[in-house]
């Protein structure tokens, strides 16, 4: 049960990182992303 939760969390974090990466490309700047780029 705990394993499933961990997998879900890591998948969510990975998708967050993906979205941040997209924003990084679109905006062309890292300023607002640096704080949350622990990916």
C-alpha positions as a Markdown table, in Angstrom:
| # | Residue | x | y | z |
|---|---|---|---|---|
| 1 | Unk | 0.0 | 0.0 | 0.0 |
| 2 | Unk | 2.8 | 2.4 | 0.9 |
| 3 | Unk | 4.6 | 1.5 | -2.2 |
| 4 | Unk | 1.7 | 2.5 | -4.4 |
| 5 | Unk | 1.5 | 5.9 | -2.6 |
| 6 | Unk | 5.2 | 6.4 | -3.2 |
| 7 | Unk | 4.9 | 5.5 | -6.9 |
| 8 | Unk | 2.0 | 7.9 | -7.2 |
| 9 | Unk | 3.9 | 10.7 | -5.5 |
| 10 | Unk | 7.1 | 10.2 | -7.6 |
| 11 | Unk | 4.9 | 10.1 | -10.8 |
| 12 | Unk | 3.3 | 13.4 | -9.7 |
| 13 | Unk | 6.7 | 14.9 | -9.0 |
| 14 | Unk | 7.9 | 13.8 | -12.4 |
| 15 | Unk | 4.9 | 15.3 | -14.2 |
| 16 | Unk | 5.5 | 18.6 | -12.2 |
| 17 | Unk | 9.1 | 18.6 | -13.4 |
| 18 | Unk | 7.9 | 18.0 | -16.9 |
| 19 | Unk | 5.5 | 21.0 | -16.7 |
| 20 | Unk | 8.2 | 23.2 | -15.2 |
| 21 | Unk | 10.5 | 22.2 | -18.0 |
| 22 | Unk | 7.9 | 23.2 | -20.6 |
| 23 | Unk | 7.4 | 26.5 | -18.9 |
| 24 | Unk | 11.1 | 27.0 | -18.9 |
| 25 | Unk | 11.2 | 26.5 | -22.6 |
| 26 | Unk | 8.2 | 28.6 | -23.4 |
| 27 | Unk | 9.3 | 31.5 | -21.2 |
| 28 | Unk | 13.0 | 31.1 | -21.9 |
| 29 | Unk | 13.9 | 32.1 | -18.3 |
| 30 | Unk | 14.6 | 30.2 | -15.1 |
| 31 | Unk | 13.9 | 32.9 | -12.5 |
| 32 | Unk | 10.5 | 31.7 | -11.3 |
| 33 | Unk | 11.5 | 28.0 | -11.7 |
| 34 | Unk | 14.8 | 27.9 | -9.8 |
| 35 | Unk | 12.9 | 27.8 | -6.4 |
| 36 | Unk | 11.1 | 24.6 | -7.4 |
| 37 | Unk | 13.6 | 22.9 | -9.6 |
| 38 | Unk | 14.7 | 20.1 | -7.3 |
| 39 | Unk | 14.1 | 17.6 | -10.1 |
